[in-house]
Amino acid sequence: MIEHVAIIGAGFSGTLQAINLLRHDGPRATLIERAPVAGLGLAYGAAHPSHVLNVRAANMSAFPDDPSHFVRWLESRGVADAATAFIPRVTYGEYLRELLDAALRDPSGRLNLVRGEVEDLEFADGVHVRLTDRSIHADAAVLAVGNLPPHDPPGLDPETLSATRYKGDPWDRSVPEGLGDKDTVLIIGTGLTMVDVVLLLDARGFKGKIIALSRRGLLPRSHAPASAWERIGERPGSTASRLLGSVRARSAAIGWRNAVDELRPFTQAMWGNATEAERGRFLRHLRPWWDVHRHRLAPEVHARLMAVVERGQLEVIAGKTMGFDEQADGIHVAFRRRGSDASETMVAQRIVNCTGPLGDLARTEEPLLQKLAARGVIRPDAAHLGIDVDNQGQTIAADGSPNGNLYALGPMTRGAFWEIVAVPDIRNQTWSVARRLSNAHWVGGEGL
Ligand SMILES: Cc1cc2nc3c(=O)[nH]c(=O)nc-3n(C[C@H](O)[C@H](O)[C@H](O)COP(=O)(O)OP(=O)(O)OC[C@H]3O[C@@H](n4cnc5c(N)ncnc54)[C@H](O)[C@@H]3O)c2cc1C
């Protein structure tokens, strides 16, 4: 019987897991967060006021069974036309904090928040959660630890570069500090994190040159006003080529945004049904295209980004960095443009790593995950996107057995679900895992 669940990490996933256990009248929960503020995680904790959600408010309710919850919350604060608005991420953080604070005040006292870093889990008579300064016993644990940070780009050794020149963490608050108008900032990566950094530099009045470089140089596309269309009734085949064919045909008929969006209800099942080889093909050939069409920018953010491009301040290069050499005037970066054999050099006074989050357990430097993986308690999924879980969210050990005492949630489960990065998907997952843990609680309690 599960009477007590320890949840490791209080970003969106862990926080909603805790709140949903309360809502399901399930086992009591201890939510453990190492950051000073719980409830925000990376997405809503590291945001600047210029950063807005990339999903309309109508789709950002924390609760799958109450889809207009966030819109009502905004309306109660006087936000006009809330449903179609792209709200600042800091405001979404306030929403989550309020939900967490209300859950912590619940008179049942079934939710407890603990500040600290979980260093290890030991499984004997349930699970012993080892923090730096104490140990907590629970019947089951949930890993809600979020994405792993990006790796340094190949050929870049941070030990050889000064900390003011190279920012390996794009969320480091010092990223825009100390730059002059004649300086050049090289951003490695051209996805959503790059856009955040460009907006931040712009908001801080940076007038120098910004170069964003990635292998294909693809930029995230923009949302457009929603339009009605007749959705496909069944999912396309699960091979990469059939998916591409189907999206192309539907794009011609209903527009590419609708063609991508109508796949949403099927994406997890398509991924689940695809063979390992097909998933590999998708990741190798289609993923960059999928990412920029699927994870779109709010129109106002896209317009701001394009303004920086049009005034010649932001240059986007498709290419590959080859080497980094710090000299007195900056870091000399050797690179090759896509399709060219010629090596060129640029000099950047700052480099920001925006290559995006990773999930490869084999390369993680997180002590908790390292220990669990080394002992075979958890294992990487076949595509090395994160932690291997079954379709119920139970982690799978190195010997292939599911662990009913250890669940994982959020982006680190994308090997099993793929489409499990944004709020609309994670809220369903936290709701289902909470229901499962609550059933285990009640079934045990009733002696069934
Ligand atoms: C910049 C950004 C913007 C996004 N914008 C949107 C958006 O507009 N719309 C949308 O739908 N989705 C968006 N997403 C995606 C989505 O909201 C996030 O992926 C989601 O918030 C993931 O939450 P999480 O709790 O799984 O991970 P995280 O937010 O990373 O939280 C994990 C938490 O676990 C803690 N932790 C980790 N290890 C330990 C440990 N050993 N002990 C204790 N604590 C630990 C960390 O400190 C952290 O607080 C965005 C994501 C990012 C990164």
The ligand as an SDF file (V2000), in Angstrom:
LIG
                    3D

 53 58  0  0  0  0  0  0  0  0999 V2000
   12.6920   28.1610  -21.0920 C   0  0  0  0  0  0  0  0  0  0  0  0
   11.4990   27.2920  -21.2250 C   0  0  0  0  0  0  0  0  0  0  0  0
   10.2980   27.8260  -21.6370 C   0  0  0  0  0  0  0  0  0  0  0  0
    9.1690   27.0270  -21.7680 C   0  0  0  0  0  0  0  0  0  0  0  0
    7.9970   27.5810  -22.1660 N   0  0  0  0  0  0  0  0  0  0  0  0
    6.8890   26.8140  -22.2510 C   0  0  0  0  0  0  0  0  0  0  0  0
    5.6290   27.3680  -22.6500 C   0  0  0  0  0  0  0  0  0  0  0  0
    5.5480   28.5300  -22.9380 O   0  0  0  0  0  0  0  0  0  0  0  0
    4.5550   26.5480  -22.7010 N   0  0  0  0  0  0  0  0  0  0  0  0
    4.6530   25.2290  -22.3970 C   0  0  0  0  0  0  0  0  0  0  0  0
    3.6510   24.5220  -22.4420 O   0  0  0  0  0  0  0  0  0  0  0  0
    5.8190   24.6780  -22.0210 N   0  0  0  0  0  0  0  0  0  0  0  0
    6.9260   25.4460  -21.9490 C   0  0  0  0  0  0  0  0  0  0  0  0
    8.1210   24.8860  -21.5770 N   0  0  0  0  0  0  0  0  0  0  0  0
    8.1530   23.4600  -21.3030 C   0  0  0  0  0  0  0  0  0  0  0  0
    7.6240   23.0360  -19.9400 C   0  0  0  0  0  0  0  0  0  0  0  0
    6.8560   23.9330  -19.2440 O   0  0  0  0  0  0  0  0  0  0  0  0
    8.7470   22.5330  -19.0990 C   0  0  0  0  0  0  0  0  0  0  0  0
    9.4120   21.5350  -19.8080 O   0  0  0  0  0  0  0  0  0  0  0  0
    8.2280   22.0190  -17.7750 C   0  0  0  0  0  0  0  0  0  0  0  0
    8.0370   23.1350  -16.9870 O   0  0  0  0  0  0  0  0  0  0  0  0
    9.1270   20.9760  -17.1990 C   0  0  0  0  0  0  0  0  0  0  0  0
    9.0280   20.9870  -15.8080 O   0  0  0  0  0  0  0  0  0  0  0  0
    9.7930   19.9470  -14.9090 P   0  0  0  0  0  0  0  0  0  0  0  0
    9.2270   20.1150  -13.5490 O   0  0  0  0  0  0  0  0  0  0  0  0
    9.7080   18.6030  -15.5150 O   0  0  0  0  0  0  0  0  0  0  0  0
   11.3320   20.3580  -14.9750 O   0  0  0  0  0  0  0  0  0  0  0  0
   12.0750   21.6270  -14.3470 P   0  0  0  0  0  0  0  0  0  0  0  0
   11.3020   22.8680  -14.5580 O   0  0  0  0  0  0  0  0  0  0  0  0
   13.4610   21.5920  -14.8570 O   0  0  0  0  0  0  0  0  0  0  0  0
   12.0660   21.3260  -12.7840 O   0  0  0  0  0  0  0  0  0  0  0  0
   12.8330   20.3220  -12.2080 C   0  0  0  0  0  0  0  0  0  0  0  0
   13.1250   20.7280  -10.7780 C   0  0  0  0  0  0  0  0  0  0  0  0
   13.7740   19.6450  -10.1230 O   0  0  0  0  0  0  0  0  0  0  0  0
   14.7310   20.1710   -9.2460 C   0  0  0  0  0  0  0  0  0  0  0  0
   15.7110   19.1060   -8.9870 N   0  0  0  0  0  0  0  0  0  0  0  0
   16.4300   18.4160   -9.9120 C   0  0  0  0  0  0  0  0  0  0  0  0
   17.1940   17.4900   -9.3090 N   0  0  0  0  0  0  0  0  0  0  0  0
   16.9370   17.5840   -7.9920 C   0  0  0  0  0  0  0  0  0  0  0  0
   17.4400   16.8860   -6.8480 C   0  0  0  0  0  0  0  0  0  0  0  0
   18.3330   15.8960   -6.9520 N   0  0  0  0  0  0  0  0  0  0  0  0
   16.9910   17.2340   -5.6190 N   0  0  0  0  0  0  0  0  0  0  0  0
   16.0680   18.2380   -5.4820 C   0  0  0  0  0  0  0  0  0  0  0  0
   15.5730   18.9360   -6.5340 N   0  0  0  0  0  0  0  0  0  0  0  0
   16.0030   18.6140   -7.7590 C   0  0  0  0  0  0  0  0  0  0  0  0
   15.3000   21.3680  -10.0020 C   0  0  0  0  0  0  0  0  0  0  0  0
   15.9120   22.2870   -9.1190 O   0  0  0  0  0  0  0  0  0  0  0  0
   14.0460   21.9210  -10.6780 C   0  0  0  0  0  0  0  0  0  0  0  0
   13.4210   22.9420   -9.9250 O   0  0  0  0  0  0  0  0  0  0  0  0
    9.2580   25.6590  -21.4600 C   0  0  0  0  0  0  0  0  0  0  0  0
   10.4830   25.1110  -21.0560 C   0  0  0  0  0  0  0  0  0  0  0  0
   11.5970   25.9180  -20.9290 C   0  0  0  0  0  0  0  0  0  0  0  0
   12.9000   25.3020  -20.4660 C   0  0  0  0  0  0  0  0  0  0  0  0
  1  2  1  0
  2  3  1  0
  2 52  2  0
  3  4  2  0
  4  5  1  0
  4 50  1  0
  5  6  2  0
  6  7  1  0
  6 13  1  0
  7  8  2  0
  7  9  1  0
  9 10  1  0
 10 11  2  0
 10 12  1  0
 12 13  2  0
 13 14  1  0
 14 15  1  0
 14 50  1  0
 15 16  1  0
 16 17  1  0
 16 18  1  0
 18 19  1  0
 18 20  1  0
 20 21  1  0
 20 22  1  0
 22 23  1  0
 23 24  1  0
 24 25  2  0
 24 26  1  0
 24 27  1  0
 27 28  1  0
 28 29  2  0
 28 30  1  0
 28 31  1  0
 31 32  1  0
 32 33  1  0
 33 34  1  0
 33 48  1  0
 34 35  1  0
 35 36  1  0
 35 46  1  0
 36 37  1  0
 36 45  1  0
 37 38  2  0
 38 39  1  0
 39 40  1  0
 39 45  2  0
 40 41  1  0
 40 42  2  0
 42 43  1  0
 43 44  2  0
 44 45  1  0
 46 47  1  0
 46 48  1  0
 48 49  1  0
 50 51  2  0
 51 52  1  0
 52 53  1  0
M  END
$$$$
